[in-house]
Amino acid sequence: MAKLRIKWIKSDIGYAKEQRRTLKALGFHRLHETVEHEDSPPVRGMIAKVNHLVKVEVITDAAV
């Protein structure tokens, strides 16, 4: 299964509290941090809510 590497690239200052909570739920603590998650519909939905604040890279399994 593919993984997603998500990097927080833009500050959440001035955006809705919902979006700040979404970043926290994705596992971010500070700006320019990178987290990895399994590719799933719930994670894709969270990314869609904050797509203007993050950069997403798909990581495929190279060991297959």
Buried (B, 14 or more C-beta within 10 A) or exposed (E): EEBBEBBBEEEBEEBEEEBBBBBEEBEBEEBEBBBEBEBEEEBEEBBEBBEEBBEBEEEEEEEE
